[in-house]
Amino acid sequence: MSGIRHHIPEALLASYVAGSLPKPFALVVAAHVSLCETCRASLAAHEAVGGAILVDFEPIEVDDYLRDRVMARLDDEVAPEPVFAAQGPFPAPVVEALAGKAPKWRSLGPGAKQCILSDDDQGSLRLLRINPGMEMPDHGHGGLEMTLVLQGAFNDETGRFARGDCEVANDDLEHTPVAEAGEACICLAATDAPLKFNALIPRLFQPFFRI
C-alpha cells in the first residue's frame, strides 16, 4: 500500500521474525506488513538473515526415540488451517483474530467504541472506532503502545496517521489523538501496560474499559 509514512521500527521487525514479540504486538506487525510494501521488504531481509544464521548452526543429534516418533507421524492427516481474507478495512490478520466475524463494539462513551480481541499477561489488543472530529483523552504510557490505522486518520503531537500508518509510543510520549473529519477512524491498538490518563473521569472509568 502506497502513501504509508509511519513504519514499524527495525528492532520490532527483528523481534517479530525471532518469535520473541508478544502476541498483541505481533498481530499489529502482521497487519501493518500486509498493507506496507516497505516493511514487507524489510521483514523478508530479516528472515533471510535469520535463515543464514540457522545454516551456520552446528547440527544436533536426535535420539532414536524422537526420530522414530517423528517418522511415525509423517503420514498423519493434518486438518487444513482456515484461510482468512481481508474484509472491508480489516486486513487478513485482523479478520483471523476476529474469527471471520464482525467486531462486537462496546461503547467507551460518546463517539468512541472498542472491541477487545485479547487481554492477558502478554498485553492487550483491541480495535478502536472513533467518530470524526472526536478527541481522545490526553494520556501517557506505562509501557509500549502500537496503534495501526485501518480506516480514516488521526492527528496528535507527533504528526498525522492515516490507513496503514503505525504509531509506536512508549513512556516518553504524552499525546491527545484527534480523529480527522470524514469517515470514522478505526485503529488496531496493542499495549502492555495501562494508559496514564491525566483527567479524572477517564481514570475513574479505566478499570471498566480495561484500557
Residue, then its C-alpha position, 0 to 999 in steps of 0.5 A: m500500500s502506497g502513501i504509508r509514512h509511519h513504519i514499524p521500527e527495525a528492532l520490532l521487525a527483528s523481534y517479530v521474525a525471532g518469535s520473541l514479540p508478544k502476541p498483541f504486538a505481533l498481530v499489529v506487525a502482521a497487519h501493518v506488513s500486509l498493507c506496507e510494501t516497505c516493511r514487507a521488504s524489510l521483514a523478508a531481509h530479516e528472515a533471510v538473515g535469520g535463515a543464514i544464521l540457522v545454516d551456520f548452526e552446528p547440527i544436533e543429534v536426535d535420539d532414536y526415540l524422537r526420530d522414530r516418533v517423528m517418522a511415525r507421524l509423517d503420514d498423519e492427516v493434518a486438518p487444513e488451517p482456515v484461510f482468512a481474507a481481508q474484509g472491508p478495512f480489516p486486513a487478513p490478520v485482523v479478520e483471523a483474530l476476529a474469527g471471520k466475524a464482525p467486531k462486537w463494539r462496546s461503547l467507551g462513551p460518546g463517539a468512541k467504541q472498542c472491541i477487545l480481541s485479547d487481554d492477558d499477561q502478554g498485553s492487550l489488543r483491541l480495535l478502536r472506532i472513533n467518530p470524526g472530529m472526536e478527541m481522545p483523552d490526553h494520556g501517557h504510557g506505562g509501557l509500549e503502545m502500537t496503534l495501526v490505522l485501518q480506516g480514516a486518520f488521526n492527528d496528535e503531537t507527533g504528526r498525522f496517521a492515516r490507513g496503514d500508518c503505525e504509531v509506536a509510543n512508549d513512556d516518553l510520549e504524552h499525546t491527545p489523538v484527534a480523529e480527522a473529519g470524514e469517515a470514522c477512524i478505526c485503529l488496531a491498538a496493542t499495549d502492555a501496560p495501562l494508559k496514564f490518563n491525566a483527567l479524572i473521569p477517564r481514570l475513574f472509568q479505566p478499570f471498566f474499559r480495561i484500557 
